Amino acid sequence: MSKVRPLITIGPTIPSFYLENQLDDDNDYGLNLFNLSYPSICTNWISSKPKGSVHGQTRRKTNGRTYMRIKGKQSLLLRVIRTFEEEKLPKKFMEETYEKGLLVKWSPQLEVLSSDGVG
């Protein structure tokens, strides 16, 4: 829609695929503020995990303890982090914790929340 005319939405725009699954190909309106160059990294990671095993974290502030929890956590965690938070991470943190947690700068929220891996 936004490719045809300039458009500003009020409230969420949720395609029918995520509501009642009426139209299989109605899963994106093209209204994303961010263009993700790797759109499937989150969904691929989540789909490789057992059903209901991935949890999200919505805290605004992140400190070093958050990252240490990911390393020692039994459950799986998906976390969206800001650029300045990423700079605080220890080197090789992402590689060391990839199996337990995924830290990304942005994720396709509807796809992530509708995934079976999210519990």
Order of alpha helices (4+ residues) and beta strands (2+ residues): alpha-alpha-beta-alpha-beta-alpha-alpha-beta-alpha
